[in-house]
Amino acid sequence: MSNISISPSQPQPPLPTPSPFSFSVASTRWSSRRPPIHAFNLFLRFLALVLSSASALSLVAPKSSLRKQPTTFRDYPELVYCFVVNILVFVYAAYQLFKGICDIVHRGIFISDMVSDYISLIFDQLAGYLLVSASSVAVPVIQQMNNGNSLWKAAMVSVCMSFASFLVIAFTALLSGYRFCKRIIW
Amino acid sequence: MSNISISPSQPQPPLPTPSPFSFSVASTRWSSRRPPIHAFNLFLRFLALVLSSASALSLVAPKSSLRKQPTTFRDYPELVYCFVVNILVFVYAAYQLFKGICDIVHRGIFISDMVSDYISLIFDQLAGYLLVSASSVAVPVIQQMNNGNSLWKAAMVSVCMSFASFLVIAFTALLSGYRFCKRIIW
């Protein structure tokens, strides 16, 4: 407002421009986060979504296809635990995927970046620990089952998918931890 | 130094002096890492050492004290897994404790800070996942055991200690991830 009243020939006072320090920080943060890591992160979220849904579906599938099947996965609490954990991870991965797509389409409309970083840090860790726990618990149950049984095959596929999902989530947990650190350090 | 040779009237070239940014980085890194977080980290390592050794010892104890005990933890592969994981975490916690004490007594003689940060990042994550896996696997075995049995009690104590150790290691994993991020960002 005060600049309007000053004539152009008059020497202008030094303006409070952003320092090179703050500028470089901001540019590094955005350039490193948006195109390459953001797309890679989205891909990992999609992978976790597919793997966890495959793990959950493989447990449900034998029951619906074979009516003569005497036992379902509901008879084994460990497999139910594995199923529930994979459903939870599926929901979480779907949320992260939705959030990532919202960011691309229209930045920041869904949830603020700071809250999202906190959520990612906590829930990635939690999802990783739950998945490794569920996968581990299901292994002794598979060993006790009848080999060649359709439920045995389903449980095998489920545990493998669950473990693969864990590996993906463990990697995204490292990435989200890195992003969180960038936020709290700067 | 270069200011002495250049006459005051001559336009000075931009010198490669340390910027306030890099200076603040160095001071922040050392001041935040040494006294408070270093001591807290050492305390967590000590806690993990105690808890994992307690978990492993509680499984061994009933065998040595009661000779009439028909079954030992070796009859249950899940408990053997829990025992082995806790021994590995004990060894790792002992190494971290030894490294921390070496750093206090005589800085950097044992292992370089960079290598140590990489080791901490990887093995903290690994130890956390192994501990939660071992704790989870042992829970169904305990449910199948005879209640009130001395092995049952031992397994209960072992799983509780193992889970407490997991919580401590999960926290140190966050701290070591933060320290690693500080290193690779700066």
Boltz contact constraints between the chains, C-beta under 6 A:
constraints:
  - contact:
      token1: [A, 21]
      token2: [B, 21]
      max_distance: 6.0
  - contact:
      token1: [A, 129]
      token2: [B, 132]
      max_distance: 6.0
  - contact:
      token1: [A, 132]
      token2: [B, 129]
      max_distance: 6.0
  - contact:
      token1: [A, 132]
      token2: [B, 132]
      max_distance: 6.0
  - contact:
      token1: [A, 132]
      token2: [B, 133]
      max_distance: 6.0
  - contact:
      token1: [A, 133]
      token2: [B, 132]
      max_distance: 6.0
  - contact:
      token1: [A, 133]
      token2: [B, 136]
      max_distance: 6.0
  - contact:
      token1: [A, 136]
      token2: [B, 133]
      max_distance: 6.0
  - contact:
      token1: [A, 136]
      token2: [B, 136]
      max_distance: 6.0
  - contact:
      token1: [A, 136]
      token2: [B, 137]
      max_distance: 6.0
  - contact:
      token1: [A, 137]
      token2: [B, 136]
      max_distance: 6.0
  - contact:
      token1: [A, 177]
      token2: [B, 177]
      max_distance: 6.0
  - contact:
      token1: [A, 178]
      token2: [B, 181]
      max_distance: 6.0
  - contact:
      token1: [A, 181]
      token2: [B, 178]
      max_distance: 6.0
  - contact:
      token1: [A, 181]
      token2: [B, 181]
      max_distance: 6.0
